[in-house]
Amino acid sequence: MSLRLQLLLLQAIIVCAATLVTGAVAIGIQERLIRDQARERMVGVALSIARLPAIIDAFDDPDPSTVVQPIAEVIRESSGLTYVVVTDADGIRFSHPTPERIGERVSTDPSIPLSGEIYVGTQTGTLGESWRVKVPIYDDEGEVIGSASVGMLESELAADLQTWLPWVVVAVAGSAIIGVFGAAWVTAVVRRRIFKLEPEQIAQLVKERETMLHRLSEGVVTVDADGMITLSNDAATRLLGSGELVGKRAADVLEPQILAVLEDGEPDGRIVLSGERALIARGTGIRDDQGNPVGGTLLLRDHTELHSAVREMDGAHSLTDGLRAQAHEFANSMHVVSGLLEYQLIDEARDYISRIRPGGPLAVGSEESGLGGELSALLSVKVTQGRERGIAVVVESSGALPDDATVDLVTVIGNLTDNALEACDVGDRVAISLHSTDDAVVAVVEDSGPGIPAALADRVFDEGVSTKDAASRRRGVGLALVKRVVRRRGGVVERSESELGGARFEVVLPVKVTTP
């Protein structure tokens, strides 16, 4: 069965059931109203008869019926009741629509009105089943001397109700017909809204969407017009490290730089930090051309591994260039030595060999220095890069560095040294010192460059702040990352002016103590 037919049938059944129940309730209410109106009328008539002086005085006559019967019939006919019966204290009738019944005892129990109470209910008498009211009749001394009973046949009440039934039936049928047509219209609207897809097709699309979304390596986050996150895939949760995101406000769980990309829009991508991860963030913006909030989408790609790979590749290129330069310099020296030997200038060749100084060693540190392989390789590359740029890079170290700090030191020293090399020109100098104690590792990177402008001095560790090409959205990450690494380890990073003339950064990383 198609979705359209299912919706139509279900709504039609609901509408018909609701209208039938409503009709039944309406009939019940109308029947109750008819009975209530009849009861009020009968109580009023019965009380009026019981209080008529002529009726009360007739009880003392030798034949009360001669007075009571005419009055009762007049009242019965004028009030539209089926019967008006007056009895004495023994239940003997003084009036009755059928004169032959006068003088007989009533067929129903008269004890309730004779006890001084009013009775209202349905009983079956000589005229049939009737809705009746019985009230006591008191004499001048307040004694009960008889009862007045008035009533209507149940068939008459049913006839009154039946006069309303056609209207109720018409109303119920009309409501049902209108409801069915409305259900058909709603079904058509729903079908258009869901692109006339069947439930199986919708379920399949949802499964495909969930599978595709959560298997993407890129993080996807969507927010609605109120700034609430409505969708987040597994990659976004992993990259942002914020746990479950759906249902939370974007401003509460996204870091300021990432939130700015989402709100302002960044189709070309911007490097941002999430914790210590470098991410490429793209955003659609959350407002339309008129400035109205419409929600938006944020795409995140992990740039950490690519960033590291690019830096390693740059280092490899620099190292290769250094080796090529040294090989070229060595070849030239060998040509000079070869020429001297050709001319039998042995002493001059020896003197030249003692005086030549090749480009210098590529390796920084040694096994005894305690720097470790990774940090030594990094500093070797930085020294070579500086030499190629005409910048002197001096490395000083003391103490054995702990293994648990090596990875973080590579990140910290690498970023600080890169910034120092970018700030320097030919002839400048960069000094790097590493000192390890039992409690902490102290790293200092300083240069003889122009230093940090005063306007940026207080914000130099903020993400997106850079002294180089400030308009670029791909800068201002290195120092922010350094600060986050240091903060995670519970350390301290401070900026100051160097005696060399440029900037000086000092990092103190506590050494993790391992309990045996």
Salt bridges, closest charged atoms under 4 A:
GLU31 OE2 - ARG35 NE 2.41
ASP36 OD1 - ARG39 NH2 3.75
GLU73 OE1 - ARG76 NH2 2.73
GLU77 OE2 - ARG76 NH2 3.93
GLU104 OE1 - ARG93 NH1 3.44
GLU104 OE1 - ARG101 NH1 3.51
GLU154 OE1 - ARG35 NH2 2.42
GLU198 OE2 - ARG191 NH1 2.94
GLU210 OE2 - ARG209 NH1 2.56
GLU210 OE1 - HIS214 NE2 3.01
GLU218 OE2 - ARG301 NH2 2.48
ASP234 OD1 - HIS214 ND1 3.20
GLU255 OE1 - ARG484 NH2 2.62
GLU266 OE1 - ARG270 NH2 3.33
GLU266 OE1 - ARG473 NE 3.23
GLU276 OE2 - ARG488 NE 2.17
ASP302 OD2 - ARG277 NH1 2.59
ASP321 OD1 - ARG324 NH1 2.84
ASP351 OD2 - ARG355 NE 2.83
ASP404 OD2 - ARG489 NH2 2.93
ASP408 OD1 - ARG488 NH2 2.75
ASP408 OD2 - ARG489 NH1 3.04
ASP418 OD2 - ARG311 NH2 3.43
ASP418 OD1 - LYS382 NZ 2.50
GLU422 OE1 - ARG475 NH1 3.08
GLU446 OE1 - ARG504 NE 3.95
GLU463 OE1 - ARG484 NH2 3.36
GLU506 OE1 - ARG504 NH1 3.12
